[in-house]
């Protein structure tokens, strides 16, 4: 709040600055500053995830052996986090999200949050992880941001609609 209330705004009317407003209620959804502040907070989340990967507490994902490790993807206010399907990593992820909430005062909306598992994960392990994270498993996402989320043997067929 100190950063929000220490700012002041004036308005250009017919090309001349007029008025003087000091915000007192904080930022609301739709405020032009909101995306920038969100990005500052998201950098904190990225830092927590990156540190966990560097300390081998979370494993990311590689699309092939030569590819870089992917631990997270962000688009606007959506975040996808990649990690191994074990209770230790799920616990680390839960701690990261709790630390992020405490530090940023942003709350993760767990009703809009879900987990997806690869084929080889047992039903028992899936159940343990979803209980630990307190989020639901989604059986399939057909598409995310217009792109397919599961690609089988044919690498070209899922993307033919783009051509």
C-alpha positions in Angstrom: 0.0 0.0 0.0 2.9 2.4 0.6 3.8 2.3 -3.1 0.2 2.7 -4.2 -0.6 5.6 -1.8 2.7 7.4 -2.3 1.9 7.9 -6.0 -0.2 10.8 -7.3 -2.0 11.3 -10.6 -3.0 14.3 -12.6 -5.1 14.4 -15.7 -4.4 15.9 -19.1 -7.3 18.1 -20.1 -6.9 19.8 -23.5 -3.2 19.0 -23.3 -2.7 20.7 -19.9 -2.2 18.8 -16.6 -5.0 19.4 -14.2 -6.0 18.1 -10.8 -4.1 16.1 -8.3 -5.3 12.7 -7.0 -3.7 10.5 -4.4 -5.1 7.0 -4.4 -6.2 5.8 -0.9 -8.1 2.5 -1.6 -5.4 0.6 -3.4 -5.5 -0.9 -6.9 -8.6 -2.5 -8.3 -9.1 -4.9 -11.1 -8.7 -3.0 -14.4 -6.3 -0.4 -13.0 -3.5 0.3 -15.5 -0.9 -0.5 -12.9 -2.3 -3.9 -12.0 -0.5 -5.9 -14.8 2.8 -4.4 -13.8 2.4 -5.3 -10.1 1.3 -8.8 -11.1 4.5 -9.2 -13.1 6.6 -8.1 -10.1 4.8 -10.8 -8.0 5.1 -13.4 -10.7 8.9 -12.8 -10.7 8.9 -13.9 -7.1 7.0 -17.1 -7.9 9.4 -17.8 -10.8 12.3 -17.3 -8.4 10.9 -19.8 -5.9 10.4 -22.4 -8.7 13.8 -21.8 -10.2 15.5 -22.1 -6.8 13.7 -25.4 -6.2 14.8 -26.8 -9.6 18.4 -25.6 -9.0 18.4 -27.5 -5.7 16.9 -30.6 -7.3 13.8 -30.3 -5.1 11.6 -30.0 -8.3 12.2 -31.7 -11.6 11.1 -30.0 -14.7 10.4 -31.5 -18.1 12.4 -31.9 -21.3 10.8 -32.5 -24.6 14.0 -34.3 -25.8 17.4 -34.9 -24.4 19.0 -31.8 -26.0 16.2 -29.5 -25.1 16.3 -27.1 -22.1 14.5 -28.0 -18.9 11.0 -26.5 -18.6 9.9 -26.0 -15.0 7.1 -23.4 -15.6 5.3 -21.5 -18.3 3.4 -18.3 -17.8 0.8 -16.6 -20.0 -1.0 -13.5 -18.6 -2.2 -14.7 -15.2 -2.0 -18.5 -16.0 0.9 -20.6 -14.7 1.8 -24.1 -15.7 4.3 -25.8 -13.4 6.1 -29.0 -14.5 7.4 -31.4 -11.8 7.7 -35.1 -11.0 4.8 -37.1 -9.8 5.9 -37.9 -6.3 4.8 -36.7 -2.9 8.2 -35.1 -2.1 7.9 -32.7 -5.1 4.2 -32.1 -4.5 5.1 -31.1 -0.9 7.8 -28.7 -2.3 5.3 -27.3 -4.7 2.7 -26.8 -2.0 5.3 -24.9 0.1 6.3 -22.7 -2.8 2.6 -21.8 -3.4 2.1 -21.0 0.3 5.3 -18.9 0.5 4.1 -17.0 -2.7 0.7 -16.4 -1.1 2.3 -15.1 2.1 4.8 -12.9 0.4 2.6 -11.4 -2.4 -0.7 -11.5 -0.5 -2.2 -13.0 -3.7 -4.3 -16.1 -3.2 -4.0 -19.1 -5.4 -7.5 -20.0 -6.5 -7.5 -23.8 -6.0 -11.0 -24.2 -7.4 -9.5 -23.0 -10.8 -6.3 -25.1 -10.3 -5.8 -28.7 -11.4 -3.2 -31.3 -11.9 -2.5 -33.5 -14.9 -0.5 -36.7 -14.8 1.4 -38.6 -17.4 0.3 -42.2 -18.3 2.7 -44.1 -16.1 1.5 -42.7 -12.7 -0.4 -45.1 -10.6 -3.9 -44.3 -9.3 -2.7 -44.6 -5.7 0.1 -42.0 -6.3 -2.3 -39.7 -8.2 -4.6 -39.9 -5.2 -1.8 -39.1 -2.7 -0.6 -36.1 -4.7 -4.1 -34.6 -5.2 -4.9 -35.0 -1.5 -1.5 -33.4 -0.5 -2.0 -30.5 -2.9 -5.7 -30.3 -2.3 -6.5 -29.9 -6.0 -8.4 -32.0 -8.4 -7.0 -34.1 -11.2 -8.1 -33.1 -14.7 -8.3 -36.1 -17.0 -7.6 -34.2 -20.2 -7.2 -30.7 -21.5 -7.9 -30.9 -25.2 -6.3 -27.5 -25.8 -4.7 -24.7 -23.9 -4.5 -21.3 -25.5 -5.6 -22.9 -28.8 -2.7 -25.4 -28.9 -3.1 -29.2 -28.2 -1.9 -30.3 -24.8 -1.3 -34.0 -25.6 0.6 -34.9 -28.7 0.8 -38.6 -29.6 3.0 -40.2 -32.3 2.2 -37.8 -35.1 3.9 -34.4 -34.3 2.3 -32.7 -37.4 -1.3 -33.8 -37.2 -2.4 -31.9 -34.1 -1.1 -28.6 -35.6 -2.6 -28.9 -39.1 -5.4 -26.6 -38.1 -2.8 -23.8 -37.8 -1.8 -24.0 -41.5 
